[in-house]
């Protein structure tokens, strides 16, 4: 039987660590502030934004909220970002994705100051991640690494297979596993013999976006399995990209859905905001 990697508990530990440091900064008269921008009324995005604001409240980070109408133009959004870039009291800027179709997401991401890009999506932060220099790491992949480290999973020298190559999960997760000295294979929809490759994995990270796609036939005995997927089934039950019931008996450690990778994303966002404030010289 696999040991469950408890993302709820680990994310709580991280938020508590952030909260402690934020309180110390406050005592020294320094506030940490995150600006959150939501454009339009996508219900899933509204839930994510609400959860981010709650985490700010918990950790003592001040949150500024900008809720803009669906018909907001690209110029209007870019003007707001520029205003926040210039505001010395703001340390993190988060634009909730996806954006309405009249707005070019890549332009928006590039417009956020790299020093306030707490999502870690700015091309300069992506470059910093690849070269191993100081920047912000994207929250979900950074959360995966924290889950592994805090569950005492050794990454160095291990065969790590990532299923999925998106810019927000698969690619950066692979890069961070490489930074931790894993031997990394990235797979995607054109990969041939996926099973043969995933079966070699000591650490299998699944970000494929297909409900319960990975079953026991893809997993080596004793593998550590990280399931990034989130799918809402009927009666709002959540499922991952991994068939938990089939894979759990084989794995040595596994993340559940919900309560695995999901809560780590926001915890790492809080961590990034704190780092951003600490990098400001005043
Ligand atoms: P994308 O849809 O952007 O990417 C999916 C990837 O899986 C693509 O690279 C695709 O390959 C690959 N893929 C699709 N089908 C196959 C297949 N049959 N065999 C091998 N590879 C395949 O998804 P995301 O990366 O954005 O998200 C992945 C999952 O993680 C989703 O369920 C999402 O909801 C969840 N998620 C969870 C987060 C969290 O906080 N826990 C945060 C972000 C996402 P190709 O590139 O060739 O098309």
Boltz pocket constraint, residues with backbone or C-beta under 6 A from the ligand:
constraints:
  - pocket:
      binder: B
      contacts: [[A, 140], [A, 163], [A, 164], [A, 165], [A, 166], [A, 167], [A, 168], [A, 169], [A, 170], [A, 187], [A, 188], [A, 189], [A, 190], [A, 191], [A, 194], [A, 206], [A, 207], [A, 208], [A, 209], [A, 210], [A, 227], [A, 228], [A, 229], [A, 230], [A, 231], [A, 241], [A, 261], [A, 262], [A, 263], [A, 265]]
      max_distance: 6.0
